[in-house]
Amino acid sequence: MKIKELADIAGVSVRTLHHYDKIGLLMPDTNKINGYREYTDEDISRLQQILFFRQLNFKLSHIKDILDSPHFDKTEALQMQKNIILKEQSRLDSILKLIDQTIISEKGEMTMTNEEKFEGVDFSHNPYEEEAREKWGSNAVDKSEQNLKRMGTKEAERRFNEIYTELAGVRHLEPESKEAQQQIHEWYEFLNEIGEYSPEMFKGLGDMYVEDERFTKNINKFGDGLAQFMQQAMSVYYENHKE
């Protein structure tokens, strides 16, 4: 199947498929006779998995690691995806129920206590924490949270802002330059004051800076292009310090 045909049936853009090819996520073979890029049935099944994971807000780099794992089992993955959707469905049903009750209360047909206004729904949902727990495990995150509390919110915020500002000041340099690597090393050292980050985890965090628009938006407040610069510098740092 040619790229335009696959884009049409999958409901994605040709540009998206080109991007997946570029990052090694979905790479079709080239027909030696006509030179066209063609997708096999196996490629099409892989794209289905990619799109399922994307609907569940998995990052592209994470999806690639999962699909390329020698232990990947498609049936297990589908069951896991189904379980996640069922949990989310249950969570949304609870929210809808609470909204309906609140509407009735606002009409004066019933009275809700303050406790009942939040009953049955977890409003502490933190996608950053969940992503970190998923990627690096609960122990590392729990230790980070303890160290942040010990350091104090204001002091931690001051250090974050200081390091981001210093990095913004060198973002015009090459990511592999001595100055850039010195600044990114300070960031690595600070993260290890509040948690346990291996060079590989550090690189993964940098990838999230450009894959997740929430990170990108917040970091780029310190300077246009800072998130992209940090991702590149953190990748270089990983290459220089990996075991």
N, C-alpha and C positions, 0 to 999 in steps of 0.2 A: 504494500500500500504506500502511495506517495504521500508526501508531507501535507499537501493541501487536503487530500481525501481524509487523512487521519484527523486533521484539525477540525474538519467539518463534522465528523461523526462524534468526536469527543467533546466538542463545544469549547475548544481552546483556540488560541490564535496561533498562526504559523510562527510568529515571533516567539511565543512561549516555547514551542517545540525546538526552535533554533537555540534558545537559551538553555534548555535541558541538554541538548546535544553539546553545547559549548562547555558546560560544567561537568560533563561526563555522567549525567543522570540517566539519559536515554539517548543512546547513540545508534542510529540505524546504519545498515551496511550500504555501501555504494555499488550500484549495479555496474559491472565492468563493461557491459555492452553499451548502455545509453548514458551512463554517468549520473543517473538519478539516485537520490537517497531514498531507500525503500525500507519500510517497517515490516518486520515479520509478525506472525501471530504472537510470538513470545514477547516482542517489543510492545505490542498492543496491550497484552495482559499486564506488562510492567507499568505502562502508562495508567492503566486503571488503578493499580495500587498507588501510584504516585498521587493521583487525583483524590483517592480516598483519604490518604494521609494528609493531603493539603487541606481537605475539608475539615479535618480534625486539628488544624493549625500546627501541624508538624513543620519544622524548618526543612528546607531543601537539603541542606548538608546532613541533617539527621536522617531524612528519608533515604538518601544515598547510602549511608552507613548501614541502615537496616536491610535494604534490598541487596546490597553487595555482600552481606554477611554469609559465610558458608553454612550458617545454622538457620538461615531464613526459611520459614515454612509458610507458604501462602495461605493455607487453610487456617493455621493458628493466627496469622495476621488478620484475616477476615473476621475470625471470632473475636479477637481483641478489639477490632474496629467496631463491631456490633455492640460489644459490651460498653465501650465508651459512649456510643450514641444512646444506648438505653439509659445509662446513668445521666447523661445530659437531658434526655427526654424527661426523666423523673424530676430532675432539678427544675426544669422549665414548667412542668405541671404544678409543682409546689408554688412557684412564683405566680402562675396564673390563678391558682386557688386563692392565694393571699390577696391578689389584686381584686378578684371578684368580691371577697369579703370586705375589702376596704371600700369598694364602690357602694356596697349595701350600707356600710357604716356611714359614708358621706351623705347618703340619702336620708339618713336618720332612721333607717329601718332596724338597725341594731347598734349596739355600742361595743367598741373594741377597747380592751385595756391596752396600755402601752406595750406590755409583753406580747400580747396577741398580734400586734402590728408587725412583729418580726418573727413570729412563731413558725417553725418548720422550714425556714429558708436560711441558708448560710450566706451572709453578706460579706464574709471575710475573704472571698475568692481573690487570690493573688496570683495572676498568671506568671509573673516573674519568678516567684518562689516555686511554683509548680514546675516550670521549665527547668529550673536549677535542680530541683529534687529529681526530676526525671533523668537529667543528663549526668549528674554527678553524685546522686545519692543523698539520703536524708542526713547522714552524719555530718557531711561537710557543710551543709546548709545550716544545721542546728548549731554547729560550732561558730559559723560566721555570725549568726544572730546573737549568740552569747557574747562574742567579742565586740560586736557593735554596741550592745547594751553597756558593756564594760567601758568602752571608749567614750560613750555619750553621743547623743544624736548631733548636737551642735558641733562638737569636735570632729566627728566623722564627716559631716557636711562641709566643714571648713577644709578638711584635707582633700575631699573629693574635688571641690571647686578649685583649690590651689593646683592640684595635679592636672586637671583638665585645662586650666588656664595656661599652665606651662607647656602642655602639649600643643595647645592651639598656637602658641608662639613659634613652634618649629614645624608646623604642618606644611609649610611651603618647601621644606627640605625633602630629600629622598628618604623613604621609610627606613632604608638600610644605613643611612648616614650615622656617624658616631653620635652626633647630638640627639637625633631622633631615638636611637637605641638607648641612650642614657636616660632620656625622659620616660621611655616606655618601661625601662627596668624599674624606675621608681614606682610606676603604676603596678607592676608585677609584685614588687616588695610590699606595697601597701595592701594589695589584695591578700597576700599571705599573712599579713598582720591580723586580718579579720576572718581568715579561713585557710583552707589548704588547696592551693591551685598548682597543679603540675604544669609544665610548659604546654602540654597537649590541651589541658582544660583551658589554659590562658588563650590559646589559639581559637578554641571553640567559642569562648566568650566573645572574642573579637569578630568572629563570623556572625554572631547574633547581632552585633552592632549595625551591620548593613542589611541583614536579612529581616530584621524586625523593625518596622517603621517607628515603633514607640521608642526604642533605643536610639535610632538614628535622629529622630526629632529632638530628643532631650540633649544628646551629646552635641549636636550641631548648633545648639544655642550658644555654645562657647566659641564657635567659629565655623563658617561654611566649609563643609568637606571634612570636618574633624573626625567624624565617625569612620569614614572611608579610610582616612589616613591612619587612624588607630588600628583598624582591622589589618591593614597592610603591614604596619610596623610590628604588630603582635604576631603576625604570621612569620615575619623575618626573625623575630625573637625566638619563636618556637624552633625554627630551623637551626638556629645557632646554639640552642640549649637542649634539644631533644636527646634522649639517651640512645 
